[in-house]
Amino acid sequence: MALDEATTQFLLQMGESGVKPLHEMTPEEARLTFSALRDLYGTGPEMVRVEEAVVKGEDGGSFGARVLVPSETPRGVIVYYHGGGWVIGGLDEFDTLARQLAARTGCTVVLADYRLAPEHRYPTAARDAYAALTWAATAFPGLPIVVAGDSAGGNLAAVVARRARDEDGPPIRLQVLVYPVTDCDLDNASYTAPDNQLMLNRDSMIWFWDHYAPDHATRADPDASPLRAADLSGLPPALVLTAEHDVLRDEGEAYAERLRQAGVPVELKRFEGQMHGFFQMVNVLPGSAAGMGTVSEAVTRSLS
């Protein structure tokens, strides 16, 4: 199926803006370019309370988290890890998405501002992600926990879910993986398909991996490539969303299949006519609203 009309028009506008390809930018240039998109998203729903927190990392450093509380009686906590290839992205760029998620699910959302590469390379982001989970479990005792994320954030959510199993960590009710990075293989069918070379393409992912895990030997670690974990049994139920025109499509769907084979309940949904990044394009692409509906429904069912 071809890209939907809204996505096609968005890409045309981006092309006319003269922005150079991501893989030709410095991390600083990429962060500025990405942050400029937040003006397109508008403001999200009002919250009862918004708090800025500081979370201590496992290495003694620290990072921020934004806590979005939709009501005085939240039904659960969603720890959300934003996308951006472990290199770009931050609280403000994902604030509208997180507010919508909080309002739609009735859950407090903890938006983790894990430290980014190349200043903080692998495994810092993975360790910060787990620290965010344990912080949330302590800050909101008794509430069921969902871990969620998109792209590199989906990678971190998957890593956190497995680590919580292995270390008898906080119980997780559901893992929501939106077009997650699950493997370091850059040559599978979805990576090489010409129709998938859009906002995110193979060159972009090479750039991201080179900044996050420049030592190629570490990329096969399960905390970098969750698809390569030996045992996926006993993990929380999963919702996995993929996009038809996405270099990450095949590895996301392969991870869903590995979970199924391990006996984990999995809901997999491929969004036809969509590209990588559609979920975070709140109020820009119609596919984002459809994705949010799927996620919020799954979270609601899980917490019922």
C-alpha beads as a LAMMPS data file, in Angstrom:
LAMMPS data file: protein, C-alpha beads

304 atoms
303 bonds

1 atom types
1 bond types

-500.0 500.0 xlo xhi
-500.0 500.0 ylo yhi
-500.0 500.0 zlo zhi

Masses

1 110.0

Atoms # bond

1 1 1 0.000 0.000 0.000
2 1 1 1.273 3.490 -0.830
3 1 1 1.911 6.093 1.828
4 1 1 -1.249 7.865 2.895
5 1 1 -1.873 11.345 1.492
6 1 1 -1.146 13.209 4.743
7 1 1 2.258 11.559 5.079
8 1 1 3.084 12.200 1.432
9 1 1 2.266 15.896 1.818
10 1 1 4.282 16.137 5.018
11 1 1 7.343 14.631 3.332
12 1 1 6.984 17.025 0.396
13 1 1 6.953 19.981 2.794
14 1 1 9.994 18.635 4.603
15 1 1 11.801 18.187 1.307
16 1 1 11.023 21.747 0.266
17 1 1 12.398 23.091 3.554
18 1 1 15.937 22.298 2.443
19 1 1 16.860 20.400 5.600
20 1 1 19.856 18.198 4.937
21 1 1 19.705 14.436 5.567
22 1 1 20.012 13.347 9.187
23 1 1 23.150 11.292 8.589
24 1 1 24.922 14.425 7.338
25 1 1 24.165 16.375 10.543
26 1 1 26.010 16.618 13.809
27 1 1 24.040 15.431 16.857
28 1 1 23.543 19.074 17.854
29 1 1 22.122 19.976 14.435
30 1 1 19.841 16.934 14.497
31 1 1 18.514 17.833 17.945
32 1 1 17.697 21.371 16.860
33 1 1 15.963 20.150 13.703
34 1 1 13.926 17.573 15.581
35 1 1 12.944 19.959 18.377
36 1 1 11.547 22.426 15.811
37 1 1 8.813 19.906 14.960
38 1 1 7.262 20.226 18.412
39 1 1 5.500 23.440 17.360
40 1 1 3.445 21.341 14.945
41 1 1 2.055 19.139 17.708
42 1 1 0.279 21.859 19.675
43 1 1 -0.495 21.544 23.351
44 1 1 -1.881 18.435 24.947
45 1 1 -4.726 17.998 27.449
46 1 1 -4.529 19.759 30.787
47 1 1 -3.273 17.679 33.682
48 1 1 -4.210 17.845 37.353
49 1 1 -0.531 18.032 38.125
50 1 1 2.768 18.210 36.233
51 1 1 6.008 17.674 38.113
52 1 1 9.660 17.708 37.112
53 1 1 11.705 15.024 38.850
54 1 1 15.371 14.060 39.003
55 1 1 16.207 10.366 38.806
56 1 1 19.546 8.972 39.936
57 1 1 21.234 6.736 37.391
58 1 1 23.052 3.534 38.200
59 1 1 26.418 5.163 37.492
60 1 1 25.849 7.935 40.017
61 1 1 24.787 10.469 37.407
62 1 1 21.234 11.705 37.036
63 1 1 18.594 12.534 34.455
64 1 1 15.197 14.176 34.390
65 1 1 11.656 12.885 34.219
66 1 1 8.366 14.678 33.682
67 1 1 5.417 13.326 35.642
68 1 1 2.010 13.955 34.072
69 1 1 -0.915 13.218 36.391
70 1 1 -4.346 13.298 34.682
71 1 1 -6.523 12.917 37.797
72 1 1 -6.372 12.547 41.558
73 1 1 -7.055 8.811 41.178
74 1 1 -4.846 7.513 38.342
75 1 1 -5.480 3.885 37.455
76 1 1 -1.843 3.059 36.766
77 1 1 1.585 4.358 35.777
78 1 1 3.036 4.356 32.272
79 1 1 6.797 4.767 32.125
80 1 1 7.367 6.155 28.623
81 1 1 10.696 6.161 26.781
82 1 1 10.827 8.536 23.828
83 1 1 12.274 7.779 20.425
84 1 1 15.153 9.452 18.630
85 1 1 17.765 6.765 18.051
86 1 1 19.209 7.227 21.544
87 1 1 20.703 10.501 20.208
88 1 1 17.879 13.033 19.835
89 1 1 14.520 13.720 21.472
90 1 1 13.500 15.050 24.859
91 1 1 10.706 15.953 27.219
92 1 1 9.274 18.911 25.321
93 1 1 9.129 17.092 21.974
94 1 1 7.077 14.271 23.519
95 1 1 5.030 16.275 26.007
96 1 1 1.895 16.444 23.849
97 1 1 2.003 12.725 23.103
98 1 1 2.504 11.910 26.796
99 1 1 -0.390 14.168 27.821
100 1 1 -2.677 12.472 25.322
101 1 1 -1.592 9.081 26.590
102 1 1 -2.286 10.121 30.187
103 1 1 -5.704 11.558 29.333
104 1 1 -6.767 8.599 27.181
105 1 1 -5.703 5.901 29.660
106 1 1 -6.278 7.629 32.997
107 1 1 -2.705 6.750 33.945
108 1 1 0.072 8.885 35.319
109 1 1 2.785 9.080 32.666
110 1 1 6.430 9.257 33.687
111 1 1 8.266 10.609 30.639
112 1 1 11.892 9.597 31.087
113 1 1 14.569 11.992 29.840
114 1 1 17.311 9.339 29.721
115 1 1 20.784 10.521 28.820
116 1 1 21.669 10.619 25.141
117 1 1 24.565 9.487 22.970
118 1 1 27.220 10.254 21.902
119 1 1 27.824 12.057 25.204
120 1 1 26.487 8.967 26.987
121 1 1 26.952 5.843 24.905
122 1 1 25.588 2.337 25.354
123 1 1 24.653 1.062 27.906
124 1 1 23.781 4.362 29.627
125 1 1 20.323 4.741 28.054
126 1 1 19.405 1.141 28.872
127 1 1 20.509 1.553 32.482
128 1 1 18.751 4.915 32.827
129 1 1 15.583 3.316 31.492
130 1 1 15.633 0.712 34.250
131 1 1 16.376 3.374 36.845
132 1 1 13.279 5.253 35.648
133 1 1 11.194 2.104 36.129
134 1 1 12.407 1.495 39.677
135 1 1 11.953 5.198 40.525
136 1 1 8.357 5.115 39.264
137 1 1 7.590 1.954 41.226
138 1 1 8.840 3.623 44.404
139 1 1 7.139 6.962 43.710
140 1 1 3.746 5.372 42.963
141 1 1 3.518 2.242 45.110
142 1 1 0.576 -0.034 44.566
143 1 1 -0.263 1.189 41.050
144 1 1 0.122 -1.243 38.124
145 1 1 2.960 -0.347 35.770
146 1 1 3.109 -0.271 31.982
147 1 1 6.367 0.331 30.113
148 1 1 6.089 1.908 26.683
149 1 1 8.196 3.596 24.052
150 1 1 8.629 4.316 20.375
151 1 1 11.609 3.453 18.174
152 1 1 14.721 3.615 20.399
153 1 1 12.283 4.065 23.271
154 1 1 10.590 0.818 22.250
155 1 1 14.013 -0.788 22.409
156 1 1 14.445 0.509 25.969
157 1 1 10.978 -0.666 27.035
158 1 1 11.765 -4.168 25.779
159 1 1 15.120 -4.162 27.568
160 1 1 13.532 -2.965 30.814
161 1 1 10.827 -5.644 30.675
162 1 1 13.405 -8.408 30.371
163 1 1 15.662 -6.987 33.068
164 1 1 12.745 -6.664 35.479
165 1 1 12.057 -10.374 34.911
166 1 1 15.680 -11.378 35.424
167 1 1 16.257 -9.258 38.540
168 1 1 12.870 -9.737 40.193
169 1 1 12.198 -6.059 39.584
170 1 1 8.923 -4.166 39.653
171 1 1 6.074 -6.190 38.107
172 1 1 5.051 -4.915 34.686
173 1 1 1.478 -5.349 33.495
174 1 1 2.096 -4.593 29.793
175 1 1 4.920 -3.603 27.451
176 1 1 3.988 -1.312 24.557
177 1 1 6.568 -1.353 21.770
178 1 1 5.941 1.121 18.966
179 1 1 8.097 0.375 15.890
180 1 1 10.883 -0.700 18.247
181 1 1 14.571 -1.135 17.455
182 1 1 15.175 -4.789 18.329
183 1 1 18.255 -5.763 16.319
184 1 1 21.482 -4.376 14.895
185 1 1 21.054 -6.099 11.514
186 1 1 21.032 -3.281 8.974
187 1 1 20.565 -5.485 5.913
188 1 1 17.221 -7.237 6.259
189 1 1 14.405 -6.840 3.726
190 1 1 12.720 -3.812 5.318
191 1 1 16.073 -2.051 5.684
192 1 1 16.917 -2.408 2.017
193 1 1 13.445 -1.820 0.493
194 1 1 13.500 1.389 -1.601
195 1 1 9.981 2.358 -0.460
196 1 1 11.173 2.533 3.159
197 1 1 13.919 5.137 2.679
198 1 1 11.914 8.054 4.070
199 1 1 12.399 10.295 7.142
200 1 1 14.174 7.374 8.762
201 1 1 16.270 5.308 6.398
202 1 1 19.175 2.883 6.475
203 1 1 21.757 5.690 6.504
204 1 1 19.977 7.293 9.464
205 1 1 20.073 4.076 11.457
206 1 1 23.769 3.585 10.700
207 1 1 24.289 7.121 12.053
208 1 1 22.275 6.370 15.200
209 1 1 24.044 3.079 15.910
210 1 1 27.457 4.650 15.301
211 1 1 26.736 7.277 17.946
212 1 1 25.064 4.959 20.456
213 1 1 27.195 1.820 20.172
214 1 1 30.316 2.557 18.124
215 1 1 31.868 -0.698 19.354
216 1 1 30.179 -3.143 16.985
217 1 1 30.809 -6.045 19.345
218 1 1 28.424 -4.569 21.909
219 1 1 25.548 -4.231 19.448
220 1 1 24.690 -7.918 19.732
221 1 1 24.180 -7.599 23.500
222 1 1 20.539 -8.282 24.413
223 1 1 20.429 -4.874 26.118
224 1 1 21.179 -3.309 22.726
225 1 1 19.457 -5.855 20.455
226 1 1 16.592 -7.465 22.418
227 1 1 15.833 -9.829 19.526
228 1 1 19.115 -11.606 20.331
229 1 1 18.176 -12.468 23.909
230 1 1 18.338 -16.221 24.463
231 1 1 15.137 -16.477 26.517
232 1 1 12.020 -14.319 26.172
233 1 1 9.716 -16.493 28.241
234 1 1 7.953 -15.087 31.270
235 1 1 7.892 -11.526 29.959
236 1 1 4.869 -9.237 30.326
237 1 1 2.174 -9.292 27.624
238 1 1 3.113 -7.070 24.693
239 1 1 1.498 -4.734 22.220
240 1 1 3.750 -4.238 19.191
241 1 1 2.989 -1.598 16.566
242 1 1 4.849 -1.444 13.260
243 1 1 4.623 0.762 10.168
244 1 1 4.415 -0.602 6.636
245 1 1 7.050 1.772 5.243
246 1 1 9.696 1.525 7.951
247 1 1 13.213 0.128 7.953
248 1 1 12.456 -1.201 11.459
249 1 1 9.309 -3.075 10.399
250 1 1 10.784 -6.557 10.048
251 1 1 12.733 -6.568 13.308
252 1 1 9.699 -5.321 15.244
253 1 1 7.538 -8.070 13.796
254 1 1 10.292 -10.646 14.332
255 1 1 10.427 -9.663 17.998
256 1 1 6.657 -10.072 18.312
257 1 1 6.969 -13.557 16.815
258 1 1 9.811 -14.472 19.187
259 1 1 7.646 -13.380 22.113
260 1 1 4.769 -15.519 20.826
261 1 1 7.042 -18.528 20.449
262 1 1 8.141 -18.017 24.069
263 1 1 4.530 -18.141 25.251
264 1 1 4.107 -14.402 25.827
265 1 1 0.667 -12.988 24.903
266 1 1 1.239 -10.589 22.005
267 1 1 -0.924 -8.232 19.977
268 1 1 0.817 -7.167 16.779
269 1 1 -0.605 -4.491 14.510
270 1 1 1.016 -3.225 11.318
271 1 1 -0.203 0.229 10.261
272 1 1 -0.538 0.186 6.490
273 1 1 0.386 3.303 4.544
274 1 1 2.411 4.681 7.469
275 1 1 6.081 5.526 7.858
276 1 1 8.386 5.379 10.837
277 1 1 7.576 8.185 13.261
278 1 1 3.837 8.347 12.583
279 1 1 2.912 7.662 16.219
280 1 1 4.735 10.697 17.598
281 1 1 3.300 13.032 14.933
282 1 1 0.420 14.055 17.196
283 1 1 -2.063 16.440 15.526
284 1 1 -0.028 16.195 12.308
285 1 1 -0.668 12.738 10.828
286 1 1 -4.002 10.907 11.151
287 1 1 -2.066 7.694 11.712
288 1 1 -0.957 9.066 15.071
289 1 1 -4.547 9.237 16.323
290 1 1 -5.169 5.676 15.154
291 1 1 -2.021 4.489 16.884
292 1 1 -2.935 6.306 20.083
293 1 1 -6.353 4.667 19.984
294 1 1 -4.794 1.211 19.688
295 1 1 -2.371 1.861 22.540
296 1 1 -4.909 3.412 24.885
297 1 1 -7.368 0.569 24.299
298 1 1 -4.702 -2.046 25.026
299 1 1 -3.618 -0.269 28.213
300 1 1 -7.230 0.058 29.366
301 1 1 -7.853 -3.667 28.767
302 1 1 -4.667 -4.590 30.578
303 1 1 -5.561 -2.550 33.656
304 1 1 -9.228 -3.587 33.777

Bonds

1 1 1 2
2 1 2 3
3 1 3 4
4 1 4 5
5 1 5 6
6 1 6 7
7 1 7 8
8 1 8 9
9 1 9 10
10 1 10 11
11 1 11 12
12 1 12 13
13 1 13 14
14 1 14 15
15 1 15 16
16 1 16 17
17 1 17 18
18 1 18 19
19 1 19 20
20 1 20 21
21 1 21 22
22 1 22 23
23 1 23 24
24 1 24 25
25 1 25 26
26 1 26 27
27 1 27 28
28 1 28 29
29 1 29 30
30 1 30 31
31 1 31 32
32 1 32 33
33 1 33 34
34 1 34 35
35 1 35 36
36 1 36 37
37 1 37 38
38 1 38 39
39 1 39 40
40 1 40 41
41 1 41 42
42 1 42 43
43 1 43 44
44 1 44 45
45 1 45 46
46 1 46 47
47 1 47 48
48 1 48 49
49 1 49 50
50 1 50 51
51 1 51 52
52 1 52 53
53 1 53 54
54 1 54 55
55 1 55 56
56 1 56 57
57 1 57 58
58 1 58 59
59 1 59 60
60 1 60 61
61 1 61 62
62 1 62 63
63 1 63 64
64 1 64 65
65 1 65 66
66 1 66 67
67 1 67 68
68 1 68 69
69 1 69 70
70 1 70 71
71 1 71 72
72 1 72 73
73 1 73 74
74 1 74 75
75 1 75 76
76 1 76 77
77 1 77 78
78 1 78 79
79 1 79 80
80 1 80 81
81 1 81 82
82 1 82 83
83 1 83 84
84 1 84 85
85 1 85 86
86 1 86 87
87 1 87 88
88 1 88 89
89 1 89 90
90 1 90 91
91 1 91 92
92 1 92 93
93 1 93 94
94 1 94 95
95 1 95 96
96 1 96 97
97 1 97 98
98 1 98 99
99 1 99 100
100 1 100 101
101 1 101 102
102 1 102 103
103 1 103 104
104 1 104 105
105 1 105 106
106 1 106 107
107 1 107 108
108 1 108 109
109 1 109 110
110 1 110 111
111 1 111 112
112 1 112 113
113 1 113 114
114 1 114 115
115 1 115 116
116 1 116 117
117 1 117 118
118 1 118 119
119 1 119 120
120 1 120 121
121 1 121 122
122 1 122 123
123 1 123 124
124 1 124 125
125 1 125 126
126 1 126 127
127 1 127 128
128 1 128 129
129 1 129 130
130 1 130 131
131 1 131 132
132 1 132 133
133 1 133 134
134 1 134 135
135 1 135 136
136 1 136 137
137 1 137 138
138 1 138 139
139 1 139 140
140 1 140 141
141 1 141 142
142 1 142 143
143 1 143 144
144 1 144 145
145 1 145 146
146 1 146 147
147 1 147 148
148 1 148 149
149 1 149 150
150 1 150 151
151 1 151 152
152 1 152 153
153 1 153 154
154 1 154 155
155 1 155 156
156 1 156 157
157 1 157 158
158 1 158 159
159 1 159 160
160 1 160 161
161 1 161 162
162 1 162 163
163 1 163 164
164 1 164 165
165 1 165 166
166 1 166 167
167 1 167 168
168 1 168 169
169 1 169 170
170 1 170 171
171 1 171 172
172 1 172 173
173 1 173 174
174 1 174 175
175 1 175 176
176 1 176 177
177 1 177 178
178 1 178 179
179 1 179 180
180 1 180 181
181 1 181 182
182 1 182 183
183 1 183 184
184 1 184 185
185 1 185 186
186 1 186 187
187 1 187 188
188 1 188 189
189 1 189 190
190 1 190 191
191 1 191 192
192 1 192 193
193 1 193 194
194 1 194 195
195 1 195 196
196 1 196 197
197 1 197 198
198 1 198 199
199 1 199 200
200 1 200 201
201 1 201 202
202 1 202 203
203 1 203 204
204 1 204 205
205 1 205 206
206 1 206 207
207 1 207 208
208 1 208 209
209 1 209 210
210 1 210 211
211 1 211 212
212 1 212 213
213 1 213 214
214 1 214 215
215 1 215 216
216 1 216 217
217 1 217 218
218 1 218 219
219 1 219 220
220 1 220 221
221 1 221 222
222 1 222 223
223 1 223 224
224 1 224 225
225 1 225 226
226 1 226 227
227 1 227 228
228 1 228 229
229 1 229 230
230 1 230 231
231 1 231 232
232 1 232 233
233 1 233 234
234 1 234 235
235 1 235 236
236 1 236 237
237 1 237 238
238 1 238 239
239 1 239 240
240 1 240 241
241 1 241 242
242 1 242 243
243 1 243 244
244 1 244 245
245 1 245 246
246 1 246 247
247 1 247 248
248 1 248 249
249 1 249 250
250 1 250 251
251 1 251 252
252 1 252 253
253 1 253 254
254 1 254 255
255 1 255 256
256 1 256 257
257 1 257 258
258 1 258 259
259 1 259 260
260 1 260 261
261 1 261 262
262 1 262 263
263 1 263 264
264 1 264 265
265 1 265 266
266 1 266 267
267 1 267 268
268 1 268 269
269 1 269 270
270 1 270 271
271 1 271 272
272 1 272 273
273 1 273 274
274 1 274 275
275 1 275 276
276 1 276 277
277 1 277 278
278 1 278 279
279 1 279 280
280 1 280 281
281 1 281 282
282 1 282 283
283 1 283 284
284 1 284 285
285 1 285 286
286 1 286 287
287 1 287 288
288 1 288 289
289 1 289 290
290 1 290 291
291 1 291 292
292 1 292 293
293 1 293 294
294 1 294 295
295 1 295 296
296 1 296 297
297 1 297 298
298 1 298 299
299 1 299 300
300 1 300 301
301 1 301 302
302 1 302 303
303 1 303 304
